[in-house]
Amino acid sequence: MTEVVEIVEVGARDGLQNEPGFFPTEKKLQLLNRAMDAGVKRLEVASFVHPKLVPQMADAEAVVAGLPVRNDVTYIGLVLNKRGLFRALETRDDKGHGIDEAGAVAVASDGFGQKNQGMTSAESITVTSEIVKLAKQEGISAQVTISTAFGCPFDGEVDTDHVIDMVKALTQCEPREIAIADTIGVGVPHVVTEIIERAVEVAGPIPIRAHFHNTRNTGIANAWAAYQAGARVLDASLGGLGGCPFAPNATGNIATEDLLYMLSRSNIDTGINLDQMIATAQWLEQEMNKKLPTALAHAGNFPK
């Protein structure tokens, strides 16, 4: 293995947030622990949003409280505003247990920003920058995701120059990294290449992460394009779960096990055991009592 890519497992947050009903807290903890047992070192574990807006995340504090103390693992909590950040900070105790990293979100389109966070794109940059600064002052890491970077369900096309201007603006608050997200799965590889290459250039020492949904079956190809363009951190969700309550017809993230297979067969190291992740995706499918979008959980690893 000559190259290394870090995987951020988002199944327990982005994967589950749009699922009907309620996936029990103990099952969420099993999902997270299974991923950690397989070698995942960074995980989105919860979203600190109003439970009426995202009922699946109503147990955010209970999930964090049930997580093991792991000095080698980073627990990420999504926060959309300062109130969410304060909730995330309150999960921490004097022994360091709790949320380790705040995941803030800036929005590349006004339409989605108003629906998702009640603010324009420009306002989201200001709020996100304040969240990052405050989180770091309180002693935890903070990163930013630019959502709808490839297209908006309400405004349509998103200007690439605007996304790059957002990257420039967000570097000023010095987040751990900046993620470029295809929230509704409309991106294609050649556009991914352009945006990621330009983002890597303007971000300087701040790493660029990439987040893709597979709504139009381009997610894995986009992940490969992002890797080739310089992204060395990729988001994925076990089983291919995912979707957004505020984005019509947005379906799942790229499946973690599918991404791991592509990277492993391409001699790229992630430090994650693929067979264990396939088994976890199969377990998750049984727990949810429905067929999930994952390919590897159905086709199996190769060679056996």
C-alpha positions as CSV (number, residue, x, y, z in Angstrom):
1,M,0.0,0.0,0.0
2,T,1.6,3.3,-1.1
3,E,-1.3,5.7,-0.5
4,V,-3.5,6.3,2.5
5,V,-7.1,7.6,2.6
6,E,-9.0,8.4,5.8
7,I,-12.6,7.3,5.9
8,V,-15.2,9.2,8.0
9,E,-18.1,6.8,8.7
10,V,-21.4,8.8,8.6
11,G,-23.9,6.0,8.8
12,A,-25.1,6.7,12.4
13,R,-25.9,10.3,11.5
14,D,-26.3,11.1,7.8
15,G,-27.2,7.5,7.1
16,L,-30.0,7.2,9.6
17,Q,-31.3,10.7,9.8
18,N,-33.9,10.4,7.0
19,E,-35.1,6.9,7.9
20,P,-38.7,6.5,9.0
21,G,-39.5,5.3,12.4
22,F,-36.8,5.3,15.1
23,F,-33.7,3.2,15.0
24,P,-33.1,2.4,18.7
25,T,-30.2,3.9,20.6
26,E,-28.7,0.6,21.5
27,K,-28.7,-0.4,17.8
28,K,-27.0,2.9,16.9
29,L,-24.3,2.1,19.5
30,Q,-23.9,-1.4,18.0
31,L,-23.5,0.1,14.6
32,L,-20.8,2.5,15.8
33,N,-19.0,-0.1,17.9
34,R,-18.9,-2.6,15.0
35,A,-17.4,0.1,12.7
36,M,-14.8,0.9,15.3
37,D,-14.0,-2.8,15.8
38,A,-13.3,-2.9,12.0
39,G,-10.8,-0.1,12.3
40,V,-12.8,3.1,11.7
41,K,-11.2,6.0,13.5
42,R,-13.5,8.9,12.7
43,L,-17.3,8.7,13.0
44,E,-20.2,11.0,12.8
45,V,-22.2,9.8,15.8
46,A,-25.1,12.2,16.1
47,S,-26.6,15.5,15.0
48,F,-27.5,18.1,17.6
49,V,-30.6,19.5,15.9
50,H,-34.1,20.0,17.1
51,P,-35.8,16.6,17.5
52,K,-39.0,17.8,15.8
53,L,-37.0,18.5,12.7
54,V,-35.0,15.3,12.7
55,P,-36.7,12.8,15.0
56,Q,-34.1,10.1,14.3
57,M,-31.5,12.2,16.1
58,A,-33.6,12.9,19.3
59,D,-31.3,10.6,21.3
60,A,-28.0,12.4,20.4
61,E,-26.9,12.8,24.0
62,A,-27.8,9.2,24.9
63,V,-25.8,7.9,22.0
64,V,-22.7,9.9,23.0
65,A,-23.1,8.8,26.6
66,G,-23.1,5.1,25.6
67,L,-20.0,5.3,23.5
68,P,-16.7,3.9,24.8
69,V,-13.9,6.1,25.8
70,R,-11.4,5.8,22.9
71,N,-8.4,8.0,22.7
72,D,-7.7,6.7,19.2
73,V,-11.1,7.5,17.8
74,T,-12.7,10.9,17.0
75,Y,-16.5,11.3,17.7
76,I,-18.0,13.9,15.5
77,G,-21.3,15.7,16.3
78,L,-23.1,17.7,13.6
79,V,-24.1,21.2,14.7
80,L,-26.0,23.7,12.6
81,N,-25.9,26.6,15.1
82,K,-24.4,27.7,18.4
83,R,-27.2,26.1,20.3
84,G,-26.3,22.8,18.7
85,L,-22.6,23.4,19.5
86,F,-23.4,24.0,23.2
87,R,-25.4,20.7,23.4
88,A,-22.4,18.9,21.9
89,L,-20.0,20.5,24.3
90,E,-22.2,19.5,27.2
91,T,-21.6,15.8,26.4
92,R,-18.0,16.2,27.4
93,D,-16.9,15.4,31.0
94,D,-13.6,16.1,32.8
95,K,-12.2,12.8,31.6
96,G,-12.5,13.8,27.9
97,H,-15.5,11.6,27.2
98,G,-18.0,13.0,24.7
99,I,-18.0,14.7,21.3
100,D,-14.4,15.4,20.1
101,E,-15.2,17.3,17.0
102,A,-17.9,19.7,15.8
103,G,-19.1,19.3,12.2
104,A,-20.5,22.7,11.1
105,V,-22.3,23.2,7.7
106,A,-22.1,26.1,5.3
107,V,-24.5,26.1,2.4
108,A,-23.6,26.8,-1.3
109,S,-27.2,27.7,-2.3
110,D,-29.7,30.2,-0.8
111,G,-32.7,27.9,-1.5
112,F,-31.3,25.0,0.4
113,G,-29.9,27.2,3.1
114,Q,-33.3,28.7,3.8
115,K,-34.9,25.3,4.0
116,N,-32.2,23.6,6.0
117,Q,-30.8,26.2,8.3
118,G,-33.0,29.3,7.8
119,M,-30.2,31.4,6.4
120,T,-28.6,32.4,3.1
121,S,-25.4,31.1,1.8
122,A,-23.5,34.2,2.9
123,E,-25.1,34.1,6.3
124,S,-24.1,30.4,6.7
125,I,-20.5,31.3,6.2
126,T,-20.6,33.8,9.0
127,V,-22.4,31.5,11.4
128,T,-20.2,28.5,10.5
129,S,-17.0,30.5,11.1
130,E,-18.3,31.6,14.5
131,I,-19.1,27.9,15.4
132,V,-15.6,26.8,14.4
133,K,-13.9,29.5,16.4
134,L,-16.0,28.9,19.5
135,A,-15.5,25.1,19.3
136,K,-11.7,25.5,19.2
137,Q,-11.9,28.0,22.1
138,E,-13.7,25.3,24.1
139,G,-11.0,22.8,23.3
140,I,-12.5,20.6,20.6
141,S,-11.7,20.2,17.0
142,A,-14.0,21.7,14.3
143,Q,-14.5,21.1,10.6
144,V,-16.8,22.5,7.9
145,T,-18.9,20.9,5.2
146,I,-20.0,23.0,2.2
147,S,-23.4,21.4,1.3
148,T,-25.1,21.5,-2.1
149,A,-21.7,22.2,-3.7
150,F,-22.7,20.5,-6.9
151,G,-26.3,21.4,-7.2
152,C,-29.4,22.5,-5.2
153,P,-32.8,20.8,-5.2
154,F,-34.4,24.3,-5.2
155,D,-32.0,26.6,-7.0
156,G,-30.6,24.1,-9.5
157,E,-27.1,24.7,-10.7
158,V,-24.5,26.0,-8.2
159,D,-21.7,28.2,-9.5
160,T,-18.3,26.6,-9.0
161,D,-16.7,29.9,-8.5
162,H,-19.0,30.6,-5.6
163,V,-18.0,27.2,-4.0
164,I,-14.3,28.1,-4.3
165,D,-15.0,31.6,-2.9
166,M,-16.6,29.8,0.1
167,V,-13.6,27.6,0.6
168,K,-11.4,30.8,0.6
169,A,-13.6,32.5,3.1
170,L,-13.8,29.5,5.4
171,T,-10.1,29.0,5.6
172,Q,-10.0,32.2,7.7
173,C,-11.5,30.4,10.7
174,E,-8.9,27.7,10.3
175,P,-11.1,24.5,10.6
176,R,-9.5,21.1,10.8
177,E,-10.7,20.5,7.2
178,I,-13.2,21.6,4.6
179,A,-15.6,19.1,3.0
180,I,-17.1,19.5,-0.4
181,A,-20.5,17.8,-0.4
182,D,-22.8,16.6,-3.2
183,T,-25.8,16.6,-0.9
184,I,-28.3,15.5,-3.6
185,G,-26.1,13.3,-5.7
186,V,-26.0,15.3,-9.0
187,G,-22.2,15.6,-9.4
188,V,-20.2,13.9,-12.2
189,P,-16.4,13.1,-12.1
190,H,-15.2,15.9,-14.4
191,V,-16.9,18.5,-12.3
192,V,-15.7,16.9,-9.1
193,T,-12.1,17.0,-10.5
194,E,-12.4,20.7,-11.2
195,I,-13.9,21.7,-7.8
196,I,-11.6,19.5,-5.7
197,E,-8.5,20.5,-7.5
198,R,-9.4,24.2,-7.1
199,A,-10.4,23.7,-3.5
200,V,-7.1,22.0,-2.6
201,E,-5.2,24.9,-4.2
202,V,-7.0,27.7,-2.3
203,A,-7.3,25.8,1.0
204,G,-3.5,25.6,1.4
205,P,-2.6,23.5,4.4
206,I,-6.2,22.8,5.3
207,P,-7.2,19.3,4.0
208,I,-10.1,18.9,1.7
209,R,-12.6,16.1,2.4
210,A,-15.3,14.9,0.0
211,H,-18.8,13.7,0.6
212,F,-21.0,12.1,-2.0
213,H,-24.5,10.7,-2.4
214,N,-25.3,8.0,-4.9
215,T,-28.6,9.3,-6.0
216,R,-27.8,9.1,-9.7
217,N,-25.3,6.2,-9.5
218,T,-22.2,8.4,-9.8
219,G,-21.1,8.4,-6.2
220,I,-18.2,5.9,-6.3
221,A,-16.9,7.4,-9.6
222,N,-17.0,10.8,-8.0
223,A,-15.1,9.5,-4.9
224,W,-12.4,8.2,-7.2
225,A,-12.2,11.5,-9.0
226,A,-12.0,13.4,-5.7
227,Y,-9.1,11.1,-4.6
228,Q,-7.3,11.7,-7.9
229,A,-7.8,15.5,-7.5
230,G,-6.2,15.5,-4.1
231,A,-8.8,14.7,-1.5
232,R,-7.4,12.3,1.1
233,V,-10.5,12.1,3.4
234,L,-13.8,10.6,2.2
235,D,-17.1,10.2,3.8
236,A,-19.2,7.1,3.4
237,S,-22.1,5.3,5.1
238,L,-22.5,1.6,6.0
239,G,-25.0,-0.1,3.7
240,G,-25.3,3.0,1.5
241,L,-27.8,4.5,3.9
242,G,-28.6,8.2,3.7
243,G,-30.7,11.1,2.6
244,C,-31.7,14.5,3.8
245,P,-35.0,15.5,5.3
246,F,-34.7,18.9,3.6
247,A,-33.7,17.7,0.1
248,P,-36.5,16.0,-2.0
249,N,-35.5,12.7,-3.6
250,A,-32.0,12.7,-2.1
251,T,-31.0,9.1,-1.5
252,G,-28.1,7.4,0.2
253,N,-24.5,8.1,0.7
254,I,-21.9,5.9,-1.1
255,A,-21.7,2.7,0.8
256,T,-18.6,2.4,3.0
257,E,-17.9,-1.2,2.1
258,D,-18.2,-0.4,-1.7
259,L,-15.8,2.5,-1.3
260,L,-13.4,0.3,0.7
261,Y,-13.4,-2.3,-2.0
262,M,-12.5,0.1,-4.7
263,L,-9.7,1.7,-2.6
264,S,-8.3,-1.7,-1.4
265,R,-8.2,-3.1,-4.9
266,S,-6.4,0.1,-6.0
267,N,-3.7,-0.4,-3.4
268,I,-4.9,2.4,-1.2
269,D,-4.8,1.8,2.6
270,T,-7.6,2.9,4.9
271,G,-6.8,0.8,8.0
272,I,-10.3,-0.7,7.9
273,N,-11.1,-4.4,7.7
274,L,-13.4,-4.7,4.6
275,D,-14.8,-8.2,5.5
276,Q,-15.9,-6.9,8.9
277,M,-17.6,-3.9,7.3
278,I,-19.4,-6.1,4.8
279,A,-20.6,-8.3,7.7
280,T,-21.8,-5.1,9.5
281,A,-23.7,-3.9,6.4
282,Q,-25.4,-7.3,6.3
283,W,-26.3,-7.1,10.0
284,L,-27.6,-3.6,9.4
285,E,-29.8,-4.8,6.5
286,Q,-31.3,-7.4,8.8
287,E,-31.9,-4.9,11.6
288,M,-33.6,-2.5,9.3
289,N,-35.6,-5.3,7.6
290,K,-35.1,-4.0,4.1
291,K,-32.7,-4.3,1.3
292,L,-30.0,-1.6,1.4
293,P,-28.2,0.0,-1.6
294,T,-24.9,-1.6,-0.8
295,A,-23.3,-3.7,-3.5
296,L,-20.6,-5.5,-1.5
297,A,-23.0,-6.8,1.2
298,H,-24.8,-8.6,-1.6
299,A,-22.0,-9.6,-4.0
300,G,-19.3,-10.3,-1.4
301,N,-15.6,-9.5,-1.3
302,F,-13.2,-10.6,-4.1
303,P,-11.2,-12.7,-4.0
304,K,-12.9,-14.7,-1.3
